[in-house]
């Protein structure tokens, strides 16, 4: 099983959650919250939070987990704490940070967040040629989101699976991205990968293979297709992150030439 956390911006619509308390309309602040935070959007669903100069984005973790994920755009400890209070008021039992480098964790920890899980950050140098995939992998510009979500639900446990919002975010985390698929004749797809392109660095955002086809090397073929595409776009390296305890994925990446970087990422949790 190949698992990724995206950084992203991570990603996760059409989500239904039990919401405690009232939900304000766009641009309103709750009068009964200890610290005023203005909200754009409606929970449950992606929302923007702001207070003066400070700004953050939040959404439900996915359609199987009621917790929230919070991405700080700008702001400090006080604003992070106010966002947690808002999300708790809206019904989120807990709040997760986006994946953070050690240098970015201090304001979160000061707001009461603790480390929830550690992620390995891995890098593939793209100067050497990348081996060809062993399967026919094609870029799909008209990708079927429902098929991709069906594979994701089958391949990942509830906490790590994508919902529609997460999948869309994974394709929009960079200004340009591609979806690669392996097709099963006319029956649909057996696996997919999302790669986001940067200038010098590109990002492998997601790889998922239908469990019925795992063990056939399709994950390896998708990883290679993503790397070859990033190389054609002029990137010098491809980055990804995955759980440190995901030994099958770590073994695959290391066999493909990925190197674990000394600095890991961590998802922090409050609540």
Buried (B, 14 or more C-beta within 10 A) or exposed (E): BBBBBBBBBBBBBEBEBEBEEEBBEEEEBBEEBEBEBBBBBBBBBBBBBBBEEBBBBBBBBBBBBBBBBBBBEEBBBBBBBBBBBBBBBBBBEBBBBBBBEEEBBEBBBEBBBEBEBBBBBBBBEBEEEBEEBEBEBEEBEEBBEEBBBBBBBBBBEEEBBBBBBBBBBBBBBBEEBBBBBBBEEEEBBBBBBBBBBBEEBBBBBBBBBBEEBBEBBBBBBBBBBBBBBBBEBEBBBBBBBBBBEBEEBBEBBEEBBBEBEEEBBBBBBBB
